Amino acid sequence: MSGGASVALEAVTKRYGTETVVAGVSLAIPAGEFFTLLGPSGSGKTTTLSMLAGFVIPDEGRVVMGGQDMTQVPPRGRGLGMVFQNYAIFPHLNVAENVAFPLTVKGAPKAEIQARVAEALAMVKLTGFEARYARQLSGGQQQRVALARAIVAHPRIVLMDEPLGALDKNLRFHMQVEIKEIQQRLGMTAIYVTHDQEEALTMSDRIAIMDGGRIAQMGPPREVYEKPDSRFVAAFLGEANLLDVTRDGALVRGPGGGAIEAGAGQGTTLFVRPEKVTVSAAAPSGGPNQLPGQVLHASFLGNVVRYAVDVGQGATVLADAVNGPGAVLHAPGAPVTLHWRAEDSRLLAA
Amino acid sequence: MPLSRLTAWLLLAPTLLLLVLVFLVPIGWFIGGSLAELGTLSEIWEEADAVLFSGAVGGAILNTNWIAALVTLLVLLIGYPMSYALSRAKGLVFTAILLCIVLPYFTSTIVRTYAWMVLLGRNGLINQILLGIGLINEPLQLMYNRTGVIIGMTYVLLPYMVLTLYAAMKAVDQRLLQAAEGMGASPATVFLKVFMPLTLHGVIAGVLITFILALGFFVTPALMGGPGDIMIAMLIEREVELTYNWPTAALMTIVLLTVTLILYAFYARISDQGEARR
């Protein structure tokens, strides 16, 4: 058990020339948390990670680890474990030597190095591969070597930069589970960068969604998924219906003029996830959050049927219906009524 | 797109034909004809034994290897940091360094050697400067001795080393260096444990190519060397041009060619491995 250390960024800013890549980012990660920086490319997540690693020194703000100011400390003084995007496995060293690298450069005793390398390789299920070279390994095995090397020195903080980006889907899922398991077993603080929202939702304790060098929203997976604060976050984390609504005094009206009640928010964009919308053949009963429409097309995905429903005024609403017991399929052209609960929707700024 | 075998051979054909006609045929003719003059195989062997282990030729062979080794070492010591700077340089600086290395090669070796003679002579620029700033009291003997040969050859051979090393260094994945740093390695450790091993095949290739070229040097030692700096190529030339002793020249040629081909075989293997590693 090595345990974790807390990590904090305090109003960190980084500029390259006139371009501000990271603009005043602050975050506090408690020890042992699995924290993910999620965002599209160019959102500043990789630069943020580089500042945590020490490869990039921020222009403003502080980097604090385990309560100590690390802002100016070079990478080698930070004692972090790192998994790099392309694994960065040394081609001139074999698996055992690669994994041993963080210990070798510290000048650890031979016996300790051997024991730790064996332990780390066992943890990533690569025992027996010690003498192989990277070119003799599959992508998944290279990933495991990178992971073993990151944890071999029992760091309190591990940084991972899109570690699964190069793997195919099945392997990704497998590795997600394994990485999470190892992180929990060792109790390390993990900071993970990805542009894959599903990966972020599966693995993280908390997610920071980055956009344009800022944190757009930060919170546990379920919270950011179900209660986005902005159109950007809503659309980035999976499918979202974003409908223009109008305000009529205290009343909010949707397309077609029906009354809308939303769980929270003030704006004029109504957010609701497709899986929160029910589709029925019955006529509207007059209550709020009911939209009559016409099925445009129905995509049969097996366990789910995804409907695109024309609700008038050029607006389309997506609704995912579970193909459960006795499920009725609505054919394209059929008139339907859509409904959702107020607490499953939010009003966002346009 | 990989070329088909036939296309590759067709594209190579003109060059191969030229090489066979102006290189392979004459050299075969020269060696075969010269050795035939000596008589039977055992007579050739006797003559070879006598010539190659005679004082003059044996000395020249030793000299040649010693000078080539020394020059190669110097070229490596100067070339490695130079290549490193080149591999890190960008834009104008890169172009400037590259031009300084490559541009002199548009002039002939003879012209460059004479230029060095102007610099290194008794009243040359270097002695003038050293005298001027009072570092020495009388001119240094920088030419017509081993020093001159070494300086001249080092200069001529430097680019081969620099360009070979540059290729190897440029191929090093910068992310590996950053990764090593991130894993706690000091700059010195990054260099010794990652950068050096990853450029080692380039070093070996550069050393071999420099050594091979140095073995066959003729103009520089002839012009800048002293009486004690006879290299084997000079001896071959003398046997052919002055004493008309072609059989002896042929025997020395075989020695030079054999050593060169063996070293070249190593060179080819190592460049292949460097290629395969990426």
Interface residues (C-beta under 8 A of the other chain):
Chain A: A53 G54 F55 P74 P75 R76 G79 L80 M82 F84 Q85 N86 A88 F90 P91 H92 F101 P102 T104 V105 K106 R135 R149 A153
Chain B: D173 R175 L176 Q178 A179 A180 E181 G182 M183 G184 A185 S186 T189 K193 V194 P197 L198 L200 R277
